[in-house]
Amino acid sequence: MTHDSENPQQMVPQESMEEKRTRVLLALKTGTTFGGAVWEKITALGVMREEDIEIDEGGWIGETRVGVDDALIRTIHLGIQDIPADLAERIIFENELFSDEQRLTYRLSHELCHVVGSTMERSQPDFARFFAAVEFMRKNGQALSALGNLAIYKNAGSVAEATEDVVELMNMYVTDPEYLGRYLAFLVDPNLQARRDVLGLHTIQNAKVAETIFAIIKRGVDGFLGTKKM
């Protein structure tokens, strides 16, 4: 046979960048409760296009950037390698329940929630007040997410820390409202104080406060999905 010496892996067609984007967006639509709706609203508002998701095959970091020519256009730089296991364990609640693909989807959803959050701050006074309260908490060393505790955000100051806290709460809701509910219950549960201490997380006073936070996030995301224009 003339093909005996060929490497079978070389015969498998390589996924194009467009195909990678399509695959990740499909996982967002099928693997989350509101991720697909959020993406559709963002594109309908003209804030992003599919080609504005830049796939980095060699890394795992995600970043949202504002476009140079048009302040409304965002670009998401998305590393598709899996996040390091020790870091994932620290910053992703219930990380042990996530597959590699689900972690990638979750990170894309987080970046999209940055776009959602910037819109909500301008259009929803209730949400803007919530963000101000979270920033005040951060100034007093009170964290609502382990992600916001990373050095890159701590070094950038309380606004950056609060932004990650609020965006991560939105991300949990967009992924699955029940997931956000479980996380807020974790922040309340007195029996889990030791785990919160390890992660540097604030203890929410009681279930009523947790319900209020959930309601604010729900109204914010639902309000964004009903936005007619930027």
C-alpha positions, 0 to 999 in steps of 0.5 A, a space after each residue: 500500500 502506498 499510504 502505510 508510512 503516513 501518519 493517520 493524525 495528518 489525515 484528519 482535517 484540522 478544524 478552522 477558526 470559524 469551525 472552532 467559534 461555531 463549536 464553542 457558540 453551539 456549546 454556549 447555546 445548548 449547555 447553558 440556560 441563557 447563554 444563547 439568548 445573551 449572545 443573540 441579544 449582543 449580536 442583535 444590538 450590534 455590539 459583537 459579531 461572531 468574528 469578534 471572538 478571537 480563538 487562542 489555541 495555545 492558552 486558556 485566558 479569556 479577555 474582553 476588549 473594547 474596539 478601537 474604531 467603535 466603542 460599542 464593538 467588543 472583542 473577546 480573546 478566548 483561550 481554548 486550552 483547559 484552565 489549570 486544575 488548581 486554579 479552576 478548583 479555586 475560582 469555579 464553584 462546584 468545579 468538580 461537576 464541570 467537564 473541560 468543554 463546560 469550563 470553556 463554555 463557562 469562561 466564554 459566558 463570563 466574558 459575554 457577561 462583561 458586555 452585559 454588565 457594561 450595558 446594565 450599568 448604563 441602563 439600570 439604576 438598580 443594578 448600578 446601585 448594586 455595583 456601587 455596593 459591591 465596590 464598597 464591600 471590596 474596599 472593606 475587604 469583602 469578596 463575593 467571588 474567588 475570581 475577583 481575589 486573583 492578584 491581577 484584579 487586586 492589583 488593579 483596585 476595588 473597581 476591577 475586583 467588584 467588576 469580576 464579582 458582579 460579572 461572575 454572579 451574572 455568569 452563574 445566573 446565565 449558566 443556570 439560575 439554580 447554580 447561582 442559587 446554590 452559590 449564594 446558599 454556600 455564602 450563607 451556610 454557617 457550616 461552610 465558613 471554613 471553606 469560605 475563609 480558605 477562598 477569601 469569601 465574604 459570608 452573606 448575613 442571611 438567606 434574605 440578603 441572598 434572595 435580594 442579590 439573586 433578584 437583582 441579578 435576575 432583574 438585571 439579566 432579564 432587563 438586558 435581554 429585553 433591551 431594544 437599543 444601546 
